[in-house]
Amino acid sequence: MSYRHEQQFNQDQYNVAFNESSYDFQIPESEEDLKALFHEILAKGVHGFCFSMYEDEQRPGDIITKEQVMRRMKILQPHCQWVRSFSCIEGNEFVPIVAKELGMKTLVGAWLGNDLEKNELEIEAIIQLANEGKVDIAAVGNEVMYRKDLTEDQLLEYIRRVKEAVPADIPVSYVDAYYEFTIKPRITEACDVILSNCYPYWEGCPFEYSLGHMNSMYHQAMAAGLGNKKVIITETGWPSQGEALQGAIPTKINALKYFINTHLWAAQNNIETFYFSSFDESWKTGPEGEVGAHWGIWDKHEELKY
């Protein structure tokens, strides 16, 4: 996800009904105490992480081995119940396979874009993985509407195909920014659950408002589903380094506090959340700038940052 001008944070329109003081998590002030709380949360375990696939010199399109996926998955496994993948080809298919070998649950994504031939490979692969018992939730596409890679009708057809081909007890859905479910009601209706990406940073939200703003994002997605569909936060995070975006400033302390706030808030409200991301990935610079490479809880050398 990246910056979109029309979604930028506006303090005048901020949801003042959310009283952050009512979420008294007793966050410590000192960095040492913050790190101790971070390790306590990580040791107890969080709901899920987005799986970071690529090492230095690697990027989407490279073929990744099962051994590499296994090494990284073993780092995550003690700290979460679920893992989310973004693609089903080029080694990404090993993410749910390895996760199941390690006793984890999987939110498996088929990456869709404007390459229709590659889309077919993704759709065939997610169907196969689901029928092999490797998929707990199937996500047909990620931010396709946000990127405008496909039409609504094209995306709906892919969702329909997967629903018809996988076991009926596997929820089939689509991942996008929270507000897309409000403006794309046909897609929302087609989803068994709402898989919502919520990034206060990418809307230029100052850190001190970030928890309240994420709460507003979550409830907007809930409202899009008329309160009848579960909302899962499929991505949220805060970068530890890189360029500021308006009032949103990436620092290690802000990233540390955001991780803590997110998981205390999610636990208090029983909200299933996949944190973005597990490991830093150097390839993600480019359109996102330096900040793209610094979303992980672990750095690119697979060492915890805190």
N, C-alpha and C positions, 0 to 999 in steps of 0.2 A: 504494500500500500504506500502511497505517497501523497503529497500535498494537493489538495483541490481547493481552489480559491473560494468557491461558493460555500464550502463547508468550514471556513475558518472560524475559530472561536471568537465569539463576541460577548464580552463581559456584560454588556447591557442586557443581553438576552439569556444570560446564564440562569440556570434553574435554581433560583434562590430557595425553592421549597425543600431542597435537599440540604439538611443541616449537617455539615461534616462533623461538628462537635458531638452529634449524637452517636457517631461511630468512634467511641473513645477507646482506641486501640492501645493507648499509653505507649506511643512510639517514643523510644529514648532519643535523647539529643546527641549524645556522643557517638562518634563513628565506631568506637570499639563496642559499645552496647548495641548499636544497629547491626553490626556484623554478627554478634552473638545471637540476636533474634532471627536474623536471616538463616543462620545455621540451624537454629531450633526448628524453624518452619520447614527447611529442606529435609531435615532428619525425620520429621513426622511424615513428610510426603505431601505433595500437591496433586491436584487432579491430573493435569497433563502438561506436556511440553510439545511444542512444534519441533519436529526433528530437523536438525541442520545437517545436511548431507555432505557438504563439500569442504575439503581441505584446501590449503593454499595451492594455487595453480590449477584448481579444478573449478568447473562451472557447469550449469545445466547443459546437457548434450554429451558430457563425458560419461563413460560407462563406469559405474561404481561397483566394487566387489562386495560380496556378502561379508567377507572378513572385516572390511572397514565399517560396514553398518553394525556388525556384531560388537566391535570394539566400542563404538560410541554408544550403542544401546545399553551395554553393560554399565556404562557410567551413569546413564539416566535411570535405569531400572530400580535402584534402591529408593529413588526420590519421587516417583510418580506411578499412577495406576494406568494411565493412558498415554499413547503417543499419536501424534498426527503427522501424516505424510501428505505430500503435495502432488505426487505423480505415481504412475504405475509402470513405468518403463525405464530403461537405461540404468538399471540397478535399484531404482526406487521401489520396485516390487519386493526387494528384500526387507524393506522396513516393516511391513506387517508380518512377513514370514518370520523374521527374527523376533519381533515383539511377541508373537504367539509362542515361539519356542521358549521365551523367557517368562511366560505367564502374564503378559500385559494385554490390555484392551487397545483397540485400534480404531481411529478415525482416518479412513483411507481416502485420499483424493485422487481423482483423475484430472490431470491438467488439460484444460481446453484453451485453444487460442484460434488464430485465423488460419492455421495450417490444418486443413480438413483431413488430410491423410494421416497426420500424426494424431489427430483427435480420435480417429478410428482405432488406432493402436491402443490409446489410453482406455477407451470404452471397452474394448475387448478384454483388456488386461484387468480392469476393475471387476468386470463380470466374472472372469475366471477366478480371481482371488476371493471374491465373495462366495462363489460356489464351492470353493475349497475350504471355507470356514475361517478365512484370514481377516474378515472385515466385520467389525461391530457396527459402524456407521459408515455409509458411503457418501462421499461428497463429490458431486458431479460438477466440476469446475470451481475455480477460485477467482473471484473478482473479474469475471468475464464481462459483466455489465459495466463495471467501473472502468475497465480498459476499452470497452466498446469493440471487443474482438468478434462478437457474434451478435445476431439479433435475438430478441426474446424467443421467437418461434424456434430458432435453431437450438437454443439452450433447452427449451422445454421438450423438444424432441429427444435430445440426449438423456434428459432426466427420465422421460417416459420409457425409453429403451432399457435403461438400467433397472428401473422398477419392475418391468415385466420379466427381466431375465435373472434376477437374484431372488434368494429366499424371501418370503413375505415378511419374516420377522426382522429383517435388516432395514433400519430406517434409511431412506434415500433422500438426499437434500443437496443444497448448493451453498457455497460460502461467498459472502460479499460484505462490504461495508454496511453497517447497521441501517443507514438511511435508504439503501437501495431496496430494502424490503417494504418500505413505506411507499415508494414511487413505482414499484414493480409488483402490483398485487397478484398478477397471474403466476409469477414465479413463487411468491410467498405461499399461495394456495397449493402449488405443486410440491412443496417441501414438507416432508414428514416432521422435521424439526427445523428451527431457524438457526442457522450457523452464521454467527455475526462477528465481524472483525471490528474492534473498538479501540481506536488509537487517539487519545487526547493529544499526544505529541504532534501527529500529522495534521491536526487542526490548529496548531499554534497555541495550544492552551498552556498557560503558565502552570508550573508544577503544583502550586498551592491550590489550584482549582481542579486538578486532574482527577481525583477520586470522585468528586461530585459530577464532573462532566462524563466520566465513564458510566456512572450510575444512570445519568440521563440517557446516554446512548443505549444502554441495556433496556431501559424501560420503553424507549422508542421502538426498539425491535419487538418487545413484548406487545406493544400496542398494535404493531403491524400485523401480528398474528392473532389479534383480537383476544389475547389472553388465553387462547385455546391450544397454543403450541409451545412446547418447551423451547427456550432460547439457550443456546450454548455459545459462550464467547470462545471463538475459535482462534483468535489472535488478540493479544494486547501486550504491550511492553513499553519500555522507555530506553532509549539509547544511552550508553555510558560515555560516549565521545562523539565529536563531530560538530557540525554547524548548528547554531540556534535557528529555530523556525519561529519568527516573531517572538512571543513570550515563552516559548518552550525551549528550555536550555538543557542539552545533554551533558550530564556529568555523572561520575561514578556514584556520588552520593544520591543524586536524584533517581538514578536507576535502582539503586539499592532500596531507597524508600518506596519507590513505586512497586517493586516486587513485593515488599512487605505489606503495603497497603492493599494491593490487589488480592493477595491471598487471605489476609484477615477479613476483608470485605466479602470475598467469595465464600469463605467458610461460614461467616456469620449469616449470610443470606442464602446458603445452599445453592450457589451458582456454579455450574460446571465451567471451568476455564482452562484453556490451553495457553500457556505462556509463550510468547515469542521474544527471544527464542532460546534454544538450548546452547548452541555454540556460535561464536562469531564466525562469519564467512566473508573472506576478503573479496570475493567476486561481486558482492552486492553494492560496491561503489558504482559510480556511473550516474544514471538518472537520479539516484537518491543522494549522491554526494558521499563525502567521507562517512557520514552518519550511518549509511547502509551497512557498513561492516562491523557495527558495534552494538548489536542488539542481544548478544548472548549472555547467559549467566556464566557459562564457561567461555574462556577466550579461545582463539584459534588453535592454541596448543593443547586444548582440552583440560586446562587448569581453571579451577574456580577463580572468579575475579575478586572474591571477598573472603 
